[in-house]
Amino acid sequence: MERRVDELERIVIPKHIRRKLGLETRTKVAFETEGDRLIITKAFPTCIICGSEDKLVEVKDKHICTDCISIIK
Ligand SMILES: [Zn+2]
């Protein structure tokens, strides 16, 4: 499957691929390049304060780890 980069330099990910990977609206993805390849990976949620991927609590669509929560308290 091929797609063109549009005038605003965007590429639409085909619907069947979004469905297959569970890429819903506002899902965060990570970009990497490998030679001339672009790799788009569904990103894991991270703490908005320290960047940790562990012990996350979701608060109003944001993730905060329990360590940062304990510092805030
Ligand atoms: Zn944290």
N, CA, C, O and the ligand as a Tripos MOL2 file, in Angstrom:
@<TRIPOS>MOLECULE
protein
  293   291    74     0     0
PROTEIN
NO_CHARGES

@<TRIPOS>ATOM
      1 N           0.8470   -1.1870    0.0000 N.3       1 MET1
      2 CA          0.0000    0.0000    0.0000 C.3       1 MET1
      3 C           0.8830    1.2380    0.0000 C.2       1 MET1
      4 O           1.8830    1.2990    0.7150 O.2       1 MET1
      5 N           0.5090    2.2140   -0.7990 N.am      2 GLU2
      6 CA          1.2790    3.4510   -0.8860 C.3       2 GLU2
      7 C           0.3860    4.6450   -0.5790 C.2       2 GLU2
      8 O          -0.8010    4.6450   -0.9060 O.2       2 GLU2
      9 N           0.9490    5.6320    0.0330 N.am      3 ARG3
     10 CA          0.2570    6.8870    0.2980 C.3       3 ARG3
     11 C           1.2230    8.0200   -0.0190 C.2       3 ARG3
     12 O           2.4410    7.8540    0.0550 O.2       3 ARG3
     13 N           0.6650    9.1720   -0.3740 N.am      4 ARG4
     14 CA          1.5020   10.3400   -0.6310 C.3       4 ARG4
     15 C           1.5300   11.2530    0.5910 C.2       4 ARG4
     16 O           0.5530   11.3480    1.3340 O.2       4 ARG4
     17 N           2.6540   11.9150    0.7840 N.am      5 VAL5
     18 CA          2.7410   12.9760    1.7830 C.3       5 VAL5
     19 C           1.9540   14.1550    1.2070 C.2       5 VAL5
     20 O           2.1810   14.5330    0.0580 O.2       5 VAL5
     21 N           1.0280   14.7470    1.9810 N.am      6 ASP6
     22 CA          0.1970   15.8270    1.4480 C.3       6 ASP6
     23 C           0.8990   17.1870    1.5220 C.2       6 ASP6
     24 O           2.0620   17.2740    1.9140 O.2       6 ASP6
     25 N           0.1790   18.2450    1.1400 N.am      7 GLU7
     26 CA          0.7640   19.5970    1.0740 C.3       7 GLU7
     27 C           1.2600   20.0730    2.4390 C.2       7 GLU7
     28 O           2.1750   20.8930    2.5200 O.2       7 GLU7
     29 N           0.6560   19.5590    3.5060 N.am      8 LEU8
     30 CA          1.0650   19.9440    4.8580 C.3       8 LEU8
     31 C           2.0640   18.9390    5.4480 C.2       8 LEU8
     32 O           2.3210   18.9270    6.6520 O.2       8 LEU8
     33 N           2.6220   18.0920    4.5610 N.am      9 GLU9
     34 CA          3.6400   17.1000    4.9350 C.3       9 GLU9
     35 C           3.1160   16.0470    5.9070 C.2       9 GLU9
     36 O           3.8450   15.5680    6.7760 O.2       9 GLU9
     37 N           1.8250   15.6900    5.7450 N.am     10 ARG10
     38 CA          1.2180   14.6600    6.5870 C.3      10 ARG10
     39 C           0.9980   13.3940    5.7570 C.2      10 ARG10
     40 O           0.9080   13.4350    4.5300 O.2      10 ARG10
     41 N           0.9150   12.2830    6.4640 N.am     11 ILE11
     42 CA          0.5780   11.0030    5.8320 C.3      11 ILE11
     43 C          -0.5590   10.3970    6.6340 C.2      11 ILE11
     44 O          -0.4910   10.3460    7.8620 O.2      11 ILE11
     45 N          -1.5990    9.9390    5.9620 N.am     12 VAL12
     46 CA         -2.7000    9.2720    6.6480 C.3      12 VAL12
     47 C          -2.3640    7.7860    6.7560 C.2      12 VAL12
     48 O          -2.0260    7.1460    5.7600 O.2      12 VAL12
     49 N          -2.4580    7.2470    7.9630 N.am     13 ILE13
     50 CA         -2.2610    5.8090    8.1580 C.3      13 ILE13
     51 C          -3.5570    5.1210    7.7350 C.2      13 ILE13
     52 O          -4.6260    5.4560    8.2460 O.2      13 ILE13
     53 N          -3.4770    4.1660    6.8110 N.am     14 PRO14
     54 CA         -4.6970    3.5110    6.3380 C.3      14 PRO14
     55 C          -5.5360    2.9400    7.4840 C.2      14 PRO14
     56 O          -5.0120    2.4280    8.4730 O.2      14 PRO14
     57 N          -6.8530    3.0480    7.3150 N.am     15 LYS15
     58 CA         -7.8000    2.6560    8.3570 C.3      15 LYS15
     59 C          -7.6000    1.2160    8.8280 C.2      15 LYS15
     60 O          -7.6490    0.9490   10.0290 O.2      15 LYS15
     61 N          -7.3750    0.2770    7.8900 N.am     16 HIS16
     62 CA         -7.2500   -1.1230    8.3120 C.3      16 HIS16
     63 C          -5.9960   -1.3380    9.1680 C.2      16 HIS16
     64 O          -5.9730   -2.2260   10.0210 O.2      16 HIS16
     65 N          -4.9620   -0.5330    8.9430 N.am     17 ILE17
     66 CA         -3.7490   -0.6410    9.7650 C.3      17 ILE17
     67 C          -3.9980   -0.0180   11.1370 C.2      17 ILE17
     68 O          -3.5700   -0.5570   12.1570 O.2      17 ILE17
     69 N          -4.6980    1.1320   11.1540 N.am     18 ARG18
     70 CA         -5.0350    1.7540   12.4510 C.3      18 ARG18
     71 C          -5.8650    0.8040   13.2990 C.2      18 ARG18
     72 O          -5.6330    0.6640   14.5000 O.2      18 ARG18
     73 N          -6.8340    0.1530   12.6660 N.am     19 ARG19
     74 CA         -7.6870   -0.8070   13.3850 C.3      19 ARG19
     75 C          -6.8620   -1.9690   13.9160 C.2      19 ARG19
     76 O          -6.9890   -2.3620   15.0760 O.2      19 ARG19
     77 N          -6.0120   -2.5130   13.0450 N.am     20 LYS20
     78 CA         -5.2090   -3.6860   13.4100 C.3      20 LYS20
     79 C          -4.3080   -3.3930   14.6040 C.2      20 LYS20
     80 O          -4.1080   -4.2570   15.4590 O.2      20 LYS20
     81 N          -3.7610   -2.1750   14.6670 N.am     21 LEU21
     82 CA         -2.8180   -1.8260   15.7290 C.3      21 LEU21
     83 C          -3.4790   -1.0970   16.8930 C.2      21 LEU21
     84 O          -2.8120   -0.7440   17.8650 O.2      21 LEU21
     85 N          -4.7850   -0.8720   16.7980 N.am     22 GLY22
     86 CA         -5.4800   -0.1820   17.8860 C.3      22 GLY22
     87 C          -5.0690    1.2750   18.0040 C.2      22 GLY22
     88 O          -5.0010    1.8180   19.1070 O.2      22 GLY22
     89 N          -4.7960    1.9090   16.8770 N.am     23 LEU23
     90 CA         -4.4080    3.3240   16.8890 C.3      23 LEU23
     91 C          -5.6700    4.1840   16.7970 C.2      23 LEU23
     92 O          -6.1250    4.5360   15.7090 O.2      23 LEU23
     93 N          -6.2100    4.5050   17.9440 N.am     24 GLU24
     94 CA         -7.4090    5.3250   17.9750 C.3      24 GLU24
     95 C          -7.0000    6.7900   18.0220 C.2      24 GLU24
     96 O          -5.8240    7.1070   18.2050 O.2      24 GLU24
     97 N          -7.9720    7.6830   17.8560 N.am     25 THR25
     98 CA         -7.7020    9.1190   17.9100 C.3      25 THR25
     99 C          -6.9500    9.4540   19.1970 C.2      25 THR25
    100 O          -7.3340    9.0180   20.2820 O.2      25 THR25
    101 N          -5.8980   10.2160   19.0670 N.am     26 ARG26
    102 CA         -5.0580   10.6960   20.1660 C.3      26 ARG26
    103 C          -4.1020    9.6390   20.7210 C.2      26 ARG26
    104 O          -3.4270    9.8930   21.7190 O.2      26 ARG26
    105 N          -4.0300    8.4560   20.0950 N.am     27 THR27
    106 CA         -3.0220    7.4770   20.4980 C.3      27 THR27
    107 C          -1.6570    8.0500   20.1550 C.2      27 THR27
    108 O          -1.4440    8.5610   19.0560 O.2      27 THR27
    109 N          -0.7310    7.9600   21.1100 N.am     28 LYS28
    110 CA          0.6110    8.4860   20.8920 C.3      28 LYS28
    111 C           1.4530    7.4500   20.1500 C.2      28 LYS28
    112 O           1.4020    6.2620   20.4690 O.2      28 LYS28
    113 N           2.2210    7.8950   19.1680 N.am     29 VAL29
    114 CA          3.1120    6.9910   18.4370 C.3      29 VAL29
    115 C           4.5320    7.5410   18.4760 C.2      29 VAL29
    116 O           4.7540    8.7340   18.6820 O.2      29 VAL29
    117 N           5.4830    6.6410   18.2740 N.am     30 ALA30
    118 CA          6.8940    7.0320   18.2350 C.3      30 ALA30
    119 C           7.4220    6.7880   16.8270 C.2      30 ALA30
    120 O           7.0600    5.8010   16.1860 O.2      30 ALA30
    121 N           8.2820    7.6910   16.3420 N.am     31 PHE31
    122 CA          8.8850    7.5730   15.0120 C.3      31 PHE31
    123 C          10.3540    7.2370   15.1460 C.2      31 PHE31
    124 O          11.0680    7.8000   15.9760 O.2      31 PHE31
    125 N          10.7910    6.3040   14.3100 N.am     32 GLU32
    126 CA         12.2120    5.9600   14.2390 C.3      32 GLU32
    127 C          12.5410    5.7800   12.7630 C.2      32 GLU32
    128 O          11.6650    5.4530   11.9620 O.2      32 GLU32
    129 N          13.7820    5.9900   12.4130 N.am     33 THR33
    130 CA         14.2070    5.6670   11.0560 C.3      33 THR33
    131 C          15.2690    4.5910   11.1330 C.2      33 THR33
    132 O          16.0550    4.5250   12.0780 O.2      33 THR33
    133 N          15.2690    3.7530   10.1130 N.am     34 GLU34
    134 CA         16.2610    2.6860   10.0190 C.3      34 GLU34
    135 C          16.6800    2.6680    8.5540 C.2      34 GLU34
    136 O          15.9820    2.1050    7.7110 O.2      34 GLU34
    137 N          17.8250    3.2890    8.2530 N.am     35 GLY35
    138 CA         18.1980    3.4780    6.8500 C.3      35 GLY35
    139 C          17.1630    4.3840    6.1980 C.2      35 GLY35
    140 O          16.9310    5.4950    6.6750 O.2      35 GLY35
    141 N          16.5330    3.9250    5.1080 N.am     36 ASP36
    142 CA         15.5040    4.7460    4.4640 C.3      36 ASP36
    143 C          14.0960    4.3130    4.8700 C.2      36 ASP36
    144 O          13.1210    4.6700    4.2080 O.2      36 ASP36
    145 N          13.9890    3.5500    5.9480 N.am     37 ARG37
    146 CA         12.6840    3.1110    6.4320 C.3      37 ARG37
    147 C          12.2050    3.9910    7.5720 C.2      37 ARG37
    148 O          12.9960    4.4410    8.4020 O.2      37 ARG37
    149 N          10.8950    4.2320    7.6030 N.am     38 LEU38
    150 CA         10.2650    4.9360    8.7180 C.3      38 LEU38
    151 C           9.4920    3.9020    9.5120 C.2      38 LEU38
    152 O           8.6740    3.1700    8.9530 O.2      38 LEU38
    153 N           9.7410    3.8370   10.7980 N.am     39 ILE39
    154 CA          9.0610    2.8820   11.6620 C.3      39 ILE39
    155 C           8.1930    3.6690   12.6400 C.2      39 ILE39
    156 O           8.6910    4.5100   13.3880 O.2      39 ILE39
    157 N           6.9040    3.3900   12.6270 N.am     40 ILE40
    158 CA          5.9560    4.0540   13.5250 C.3      40 ILE40
    159 C           5.4800    3.0040   14.5170 C.2      40 ILE40
    160 O           4.9270    1.9760   14.1280 O.2      40 ILE40
    161 N           5.6970    3.2680   15.7910 N.am     41 THR41
    162 CA          5.3540    2.3110   16.8360 C.3      41 THR41
    163 C           4.3680    2.9510   17.8030 C.2      41 THR41
    164 O           4.5070    4.1140   18.1820 O.2      41 THR41
    165 N           3.3740    2.1680   18.1900 N.am     42 LYS42
    166 CA          2.4320    2.6470   19.1990 C.3      42 LYS42
    167 C           3.2190    2.8680   20.4860 C.2      42 LYS42
    168 O           3.8330    1.9360   21.0050 O.2      42 LYS42
    169 N           3.2040    4.0810   20.9960 N.am     43 ALA43
    170 CA          4.0150    4.4160   22.1600 C.3      43 ALA43
    171 C           3.3140    3.9720   23.4420 C.2      43 ALA43
    172 O           2.0880    4.0210   23.5460 O.2      43 ALA43
    173 N           4.1010    3.5470   24.3960 N.am     44 PHE44
    174 CA          3.5560    3.2220   25.7040 C.3      44 PHE44
    175 C           3.3420    4.5270   26.4500 C.2      44 PHE44
    176 O           4.1010    5.4780   26.2630 O.2      44 PHE44
    177 N           2.3180    4.5860   27.2920 N.am     45 PRO45
    178 CA          2.1260    5.8060   28.0770 C.3      45 PRO45
    179 C           3.2960    6.0040   29.0350 C.2      45 PRO45
    180 O           3.8780    5.0380   29.5280 O.2      45 PRO45
    181 N           3.6300    7.2490   29.2900 N.am     46 THR46
    182 CA          4.7070    7.5670   30.2370 C.3      46 THR46
    183 C           4.2260    8.6400   31.2020 C.2      46 THR46
    184 O           3.2850    9.3790   30.9130 O.2      46 THR46
    185 N           4.8870    8.7130   32.3500 N.am     47 CYS47
    186 CA          4.5600    9.7280   33.3610 C.3      47 CYS47
    187 C           4.8320   11.1130   32.7710 C.2      47 CYS47
    188 O           5.9040   11.3500   32.2130 O.2      47 CYS47
    189 N           3.8700   12.0250   32.8900 N.am     48 ILE48
    190 CA          4.0440   13.3700   32.3310 C.3      48 ILE48
    191 C           5.0880   14.1760   33.1030 C.2      48 ILE48
    192 O           5.5520   15.2070   32.6160 O.2      48 ILE48
    193 N           5.4620   13.7190   34.2980 N.am     49 ILE49
    194 CA          6.4490   14.4610   35.0970 C.3      49 ILE49
    195 C           7.8610   13.8910   34.9110 C.2      49 ILE49
    196 O           8.7850   14.6340   34.5810 O.2      49 ILE49
    197 N           8.0340   12.5760   35.1210 N.am     50 CYS50
    198 CA          9.3980   12.0150   35.0900 C.3      50 CYS50
    199 C           9.6770   11.1350   33.8680 C.2      50 CYS50
    200 O          10.8270   10.7670   33.6290 O.2      50 CYS50
    201 N           8.6490   10.7960   33.0960 N.am     51 GLY51
    202 CA          8.8510    9.9810   31.8990 C.3      51 GLY51
    203 C           8.8520    8.4820   32.1520 C.2      51 GLY51
    204 O           9.0380    7.7090   31.2120 O.2      51 GLY51
    205 N           8.6500    8.0470   33.3890 N.am     52 SER52
    206 CA          8.6380    6.6170   33.7140 C.3      52 SER52
    207 C           7.4920    5.8970   33.0110 C.2      52 SER52
    208 O           6.4320    6.4770   32.7770 O.2      52 SER52
    209 N           7.7200    4.6200   32.6730 N.am     53 GLU53
    210 CA          6.6570    3.7970   32.0800 C.3      53 GLU53
    211 C           6.0260    2.8880   33.1230 C.2      53 GLU53
    212 O           5.1010    2.1360   32.8180 O.2      53 GLU53
    213 N           6.5300    2.9570   34.3660 N.am     54 ASP54
    214 CA          6.0680    2.0340   35.4130 C.3      54 ASP54
    215 C           5.1150    2.7020   36.3960 C.2      54 ASP54
    216 O           5.1560    3.9140   36.6110 O.2      54 ASP54
    217 N           4.2700    1.8870   36.9750 N.am     55 LYS55
    218 CA          3.3650    2.2810   38.0670 C.3      55 LYS55
    219 C           2.5590    3.5340   37.7190 C.2      55 LYS55
    220 O           2.5290    4.4920   38.4900 O.2      55 LYS55
    221 N           1.9130    3.5200   36.5620 N.am     56 LEU56
    222 CA          1.1840    4.7040   36.1040 C.3      56 LEU56
    223 C          -0.2670    4.7050   36.5600 C.2      56 LEU56
    224 O          -0.9170    3.6620   36.6400 O.2      56 LEU56
    225 N          -0.7420    5.8690   36.8480 N.am     57 VAL57
    226 CA         -2.1450    6.0970   37.1720 C.3      57 VAL57
    227 C          -2.6540    7.0970   36.1450 C.2      57 VAL57
    228 O          -1.9970    8.1030   35.8770 O.2      57 VAL57
    229 N          -3.8260    6.8250   35.5660 N.am     58 GLU58
    230 CA         -4.3810    7.7440   34.5720 C.3      58 GLU58
    231 C          -5.2640    8.7670   35.2720 C.2      58 GLU58
    232 O          -6.1710    8.4110   36.0240 O.2      58 GLU58
    233 N          -4.9870   10.0400   35.0150 N.am     59 VAL59
    234 CA         -5.7610   11.1360   35.5880 C.3      59 VAL59
    235 C          -6.1500   12.0770   34.4560 C.2      59 VAL59
    236 O          -5.2900   12.7410   33.8770 O.2      59 VAL59
    237 N          -7.4300   12.1380   34.1400 N.am     60 LYS60
    238 CA         -7.9300   13.0240   33.0780 C.3      60 LYS60
    239 C          -7.1120   12.8920   31.7860 C.2      60 LYS60
    240 O          -6.6010   13.8870   31.2710 O.2      60 LYS60
    241 N          -6.9890   11.6800   31.2700 N.am     61 ASP61
    242 CA         -6.2770   11.3750   30.0200 C.3      61 ASP61
    243 C          -4.7670   11.5940   30.0870 C.2      61 ASP61
    244 O          -4.1000   11.5190   29.0550 O.2      61 ASP61
    245 N          -4.2120   11.8600   31.2600 N.am     62 LYS62
    246 CA         -2.7600   11.9820   31.4390 C.3      62 LYS62
    247 C          -2.3090   10.8500   32.3460 C.2      62 LYS62
    248 O          -3.1090   10.3010   33.1030 O.2      62 LYS62
    249 N          -1.0270   10.4970   32.2730 N.am     63 HIS63
    250 CA         -0.4940    9.4530   33.1440 C.3      63 HIS63
    251 C           0.5440   10.0450   34.0880 C.2      63 HIS63
    252 O           1.4060   10.8270   33.6870 O.2      63 HIS63
    253 N           0.4380    9.6520   35.3480 N.am     64 ILE64
    254 CA          1.3930   10.0720   36.3740 C.3      64 ILE64
    255 C           1.7890    8.8130   37.1470 C.2      64 ILE64
    256 O           0.9340    7.9910   37.4790 O.2      64 ILE64
    257 N           3.0960    8.6600   37.4350 N.am     65 CYS65
    258 CA          3.5190    7.4590   38.1620 C.3      65 CYS65
    259 C           3.2740    7.6700   39.6560 C.2      65 CYS65
    260 O           3.1910    8.7980   40.1430 O.2      65 CYS65
    261 N           3.1640    6.5480   40.3620 N.am     66 THR66
    262 CA          2.8610    6.6270   41.7970 C.3      66 THR66
    263 C           4.0030    7.2940   42.5810 C.2      66 THR66
    264 O           3.7600    7.8970   43.6270 O.2      66 THR66
    265 N           5.2490    7.1890   42.0830 N.am     67 ASP67
    266 CA          6.3650    7.8690   42.7570 C.3      67 ASP67
    267 C           6.1760    9.3900   42.7170 C.2      67 ASP67
    268 O           6.3680   10.0660   43.7280 O.2      67 ASP67
    269 N           5.7970    9.9320   41.5370 N.am     68 CYS68
    270 CA          5.5670   11.3770   41.4290 C.3      68 CYS68
    271 C           4.3420   11.7990   42.2360 C.2      68 CYS68
    272 O           4.3230   12.8780   42.8290 O.2      68 CYS68
    273 N           3.3180   10.9390   42.2560 N.am     69 ILE69
    274 CA          2.1360   11.2580   43.0560 C.3      69 ILE69
    275 C           2.5340   11.3920   44.5170 C.2      69 ILE69
    276 O           2.0650   12.3010   45.2030 O.2      69 ILE69
    277 N           3.4050   10.4880   45.0100 N.am     70 SER70
    278 CA          3.7970   10.5400   46.4230 C.3      70 SER70
    279 C           4.6200   11.7930   46.7320 C.2      70 SER70
    280 O           4.5720   12.3010   47.8530 O.2      70 SER70
    281 N           5.3760   12.2980   45.7440 N.am     71 ILE71
    282 CA          6.1490   13.5400   45.9540 C.3      71 ILE71
    283 C           5.2150   14.7400   46.0250 C.2      71 ILE71
    284 O           5.4130   15.6530   46.8270 O.2      71 ILE71
    285 N           4.1890   14.7230   45.1700 N.am     72 ILE72
    286 CA          3.2340   15.8380   45.1190 C.3      72 ILE72
    287 C           2.4420   15.9460   46.4270 C.2      72 ILE72
    288 O           2.1550   17.0400   46.9130 O.2      72 ILE72
    289 N           2.0940   14.7610   46.9860 N.am     73 LYS73
    290 CA          1.2310   14.7550   48.1770 C.3      73 LYS73
    291 C           1.9000   15.3890   49.3810 C.2      73 LYS73
    292 O           1.3020   15.4580   50.4540 O.2      73 LYS73
    293 ZN          6.7390   10.1090   37.4450 Zn       74 ZN74
@<TRIPOS>BOND
     1     1     2 1
     2     2     3 1
     3     3     4 2
     4     3     5 am
     5     5     6 1
     6     6     7 1
     7     7     8 2
     8     7     9 am
     9     9    10 1
    10    10    11 1
    11    11    12 2
    12    11    13 am
    13    13    14 1
    14    14    15 1
    15    15    16 2
    16    15    17 am
    17    17    18 1
    18    18    19 1
    19    19    20 2
    20    19    21 am
    21    21    22 1
    22    22    23 1
    23    23    24 2
    24    23    25 am
    25    25    26 1
    26    26    27 1
    27    27    28 2
    28    27    29 am
    29    29    30 1
    30    30    31 1
    31    31    32 2
    32    31    33 am
    33    33    34 1
    34    34    35 1
    35    35    36 2
    36    35    37 am
    37    37    38 1
    38    38    39 1
    39    39    40 2
    40    39    41 am
    41    41    42 1
    42    42    43 1
    43    43    44 2
    44    43    45 am
    45    45    46 1
    46    46    47 1
    47    47    48 2
    48    47    49 am
    49    49    50 1
    50    50    51 1
    51    51    52 2
    52    51    53 am
    53    53    54 1
    54    54    55 1
    55    55    56 2
    56    55    57 am
    57    57    58 1
    58    58    59 1
    59    59    60 2
    60    59    61 am
    61    61    62 1
    62    62    63 1
    63    63    64 2
    64    63    65 am
    65    65    66 1
    66    66    67 1
    67    67    68 2
    68    67    69 am
    69    69    70 1
    70    70    71 1
    71    71    72 2
    72    71    73 am
    73    73    74 1
    74    74    75 1
    75    75    76 2
    76    75    77 am
    77    77    78 1
    78    78    79 1
    79    79    80 2
    80    79    81 am
    81    81    82 1
    82    82    83 1
    83    83    84 2
    84    83    85 am
    85    85    86 1
    86    86    87 1
    87    87    88 2
    88    87    89 am
    89    89    90 1
    90    90    91 1
    91    91    92 2
    92    91    93 am
    93    93    94 1
    94    94    95 1
    95    95    96 2
    96    95    97 am
    97    97    98 1
    98    98    99 1
    99    99   100 2
   100    99   101 am
   101   101   102 1
   102   102   103 1
   103   103   104 2
   104   103   105 am
   105   105   106 1
   106   106   107 1
   107   107   108 2
   108   107   109 am
   109   109   110 1
   110   110   111 1
   111   111   112 2
   112   111   113 am
   113   113   114 1
   114   114   115 1
   115   115   116 2
   116   115   117 am
   117   117   118 1
   118   118   119 1
   119   119   120 2
   120   119   121 am
   121   121   122 1
   122   122   123 1
   123   123   124 2
   124   123   125 am
   125   125   126 1
   126   126   127 1
   127   127   128 2
   128   127   129 am
   129   129   130 1
   130   130   131 1
   131   131   132 2
   132   131   133 am
   133   133   134 1
   134   134   135 1
   135   135   136 2
   136   135   137 am
   137   137   138 1
   138   138   139 1
   139   139   140 2
   140   139   141 am
   141   141   142 1
   142   142   143 1
   143   143   144 2
   144   143   145 am
   145   145   146 1
   146   146   147 1
   147   147   148 2
   148   147   149 am
   149   149   150 1
   150   150   151 1
   151   151   152 2
   152   151   153 am
   153   153   154 1
   154   154   155 1
   155   155   156 2
   156   155   157 am
   157   157   158 1
   158   158   159 1
   159   159   160 2
   160   159   161 am
   161   161   162 1
   162   162   163 1
   163   163   164 2
   164   163   165 am
   165   165   166 1
   166   166   167 1
   167   167   168 2
   168   167   169 am
   169   169   170 1
   170   170   171 1
   171   171   172 2
   172   171   173 am
   173   173   174 1
   174   174   175 1
   175   175   176 2
   176   175   177 am
   177   177   178 1
   178   178   179 1
   179   179   180 2
   180   179   181 am
   181   181   182 1
   182   182   183 1
   183   183   184 2
   184   183   185 am
   185   185   186 1
   186   186   187 1
   187   187   188 2
   188   187   189 am
   189   189   190 1
   190   190   191 1
   191   191   192 2
   192   191   193 am
   193   193   194 1
   194   194   195 1
   195   195   196 2
   196   195   197 am
   197   197   198 1
   198   198   199 1
   199   199   200 2
   200   199   201 am
   201   201   202 1
   202   202   203 1
   203   203   204 2
   204   203   205 am
   205   205   206 1
   206   206   207 1
   207   207   208 2
   208   207   209 am
   209   209   210 1
   210   210   211 1
   211   211   212 2
   212   211   213 am
   213   213   214 1
   214   214   215 1
   215   215   216 2
   216   215   217 am
   217   217   218 1
   218   218   219 1
   219   219   220 2
   220   219   221 am
   221   221   222 1
   222   222   223 1
   223   223   224 2
   224   223   225 am
   225   225   226 1
   226   226   227 1
   227   227   228 2
   228   227   229 am
   229   229   230 1
   230   230   231 1
   231   231   232 2
   232   231   233 am
   233   233   234 1
   234   234   235 1
   235   235   236 2
   236   235   237 am
   237   237   238 1
   238   238   239 1
   239   239   240 2
   240   239   241 am
   241   241   242 1
   242   242   243 1
   243   243   244 2
   244   243   245 am
   245   245   246 1
   246   246   247 1
   247   247   248 2
   248   247   249 am
   249   249   250 1
   250   250   251 1
   251   251   252 2
   252   251   253 am
   253   253   254 1
   254   254   255 1
   255   255   256 2
   256   255   257 am
   257   257   258 1
   258   258   259 1
   259   259   260 2
   260   259   261 am
   261   261   262 1
   262   262   263 1
   263   263   264 2
   264   263   265 am
   265   265   266 1
   266   266   267 1
   267   267   268 2
   268   267   269 am
   269   269   270 1
   270   270   271 1
   271   271   272 2
   272   271   273 am
   273   273   274 1
   274   274   275 1
   275   275   276 2
   276   275   277 am
   277   277   278 1
   278   278   279 1
   279   279   280 2
   280   279   281 am
   281   281   282 1
   282   282   283 1
   283   283   284 2
   284   283   285 am
   285   285   286 1
   286   286   287 1
   287   287   288 2
   288   287   289 am
   289   289   290 1
   290   290   291 1
   291   291   292 2
@<TRIPOS>SUBSTRUCTURE
     1 MET1         2 RESIDUE 1 A MET
     2 GLU2         6 RESIDUE 1 A GLU
     3 ARG3        10 RESIDUE 1 A ARG
     4 ARG4        14 RESIDUE 1 A ARG
     5 VAL5        18 RESIDUE 1 A VAL
     6 ASP6        22 RESIDUE 1 A ASP
     7 GLU7        26 RESIDUE 1 A GLU
     8 LEU8        30 RESIDUE 1 A LEU
     9 GLU9        34 RESIDUE 1 A GLU
    10 ARG10       38 RESIDUE 1 A ARG
    11 ILE11       42 RESIDUE 1 A ILE
    12 VAL12       46 RESIDUE 1 A VAL
    13 ILE13       50 RESIDUE 1 A ILE
    14 PRO14       54 RESIDUE 1 A PRO
    15 LYS15       58 RESIDUE 1 A LYS
    16 HIS16       62 RESIDUE 1 A HIS
    17 ILE17       66 RESIDUE 1 A ILE
    18 ARG18       70 RESIDUE 1 A ARG
    19 ARG19       74 RESIDUE 1 A ARG
    20 LYS20       78 RESIDUE 1 A LYS
    21 LEU21       82 RESIDUE 1 A LEU
    22 GLY22       86 RESIDUE 1 A GLY
    23 LEU23       90 RESIDUE 1 A LEU
    24 GLU24       94 RESIDUE 1 A GLU
    25 THR25       98 RESIDUE 1 A THR
    26 ARG26      102 RESIDUE 1 A ARG
    27 THR27      106 RESIDUE 1 A THR
    28 LYS28      110 RESIDUE 1 A LYS
    29 VAL29      114 RESIDUE 1 A VAL
    30 ALA30      118 RESIDUE 1 A ALA
    31 PHE31      122 RESIDUE 1 A PHE
    32 GLU32      126 RESIDUE 1 A GLU
    33 THR33      130 RESIDUE 1 A THR
    34 GLU34      134 RESIDUE 1 A GLU
    35 GLY35      138 RESIDUE 1 A GLY
    36 ASP36      142 RESIDUE 1 A ASP
    37 ARG37      146 RESIDUE 1 A ARG
    38 LEU38      150 RESIDUE 1 A LEU
    39 ILE39      154 RESIDUE 1 A ILE
    40 ILE40      158 RESIDUE 1 A ILE
    41 THR41      162 RESIDUE 1 A THR
    42 LYS42      166 RESIDUE 1 A LYS
    43 ALA43      170 RESIDUE 1 A ALA
    44 PHE44      174 RESIDUE 1 A PHE
    45 PRO45      178 RESIDUE 1 A PRO
    46 THR46      182 RESIDUE 1 A THR
    47 CYS47      186 RESIDUE 1 A CYS
    48 ILE48      190 RESIDUE 1 A ILE
    49 ILE49      194 RESIDUE 1 A ILE
    50 CYS50      198 RESIDUE 1 A CYS
    51 GLY51      202 RESIDUE 1 A GLY
    52 SER52      206 RESIDUE 1 A SER
    53 GLU53      210 RESIDUE 1 A GLU
    54 ASP54      214 RESIDUE 1 A ASP
    55 LYS55      218 RESIDUE 1 A LYS
    56 LEU56      222 RESIDUE 1 A LEU
    57 VAL57      226 RESIDUE 1 A VAL
    58 GLU58      230 RESIDUE 1 A GLU
    59 VAL59      234 RESIDUE 1 A VAL
    60 LYS60      238 RESIDUE 1 A LYS
    61 ASP61      242 RESIDUE 1 A ASP
    62 LYS62      246 RESIDUE 1 A LYS
    63 HIS63      250 RESIDUE 1 A HIS
    64 ILE64      254 RESIDUE 1 A ILE
    65 CYS65      258 RESIDUE 1 A CYS
    66 THR66      262 RESIDUE 1 A THR
    67 ASP67      266 RESIDUE 1 A ASP
    68 CYS68      270 RESIDUE 1 A CYS
    69 ILE69      274 RESIDUE 1 A ILE
    70 SER70      278 RESIDUE 1 A SER
    71 ILE71      282 RESIDUE 1 A ILE
    72 ILE72      286 RESIDUE 1 A ILE
    73 LYS73      290 RESIDUE 1 A LYS
    74 ZN74       293 GROUP 0 **** ****
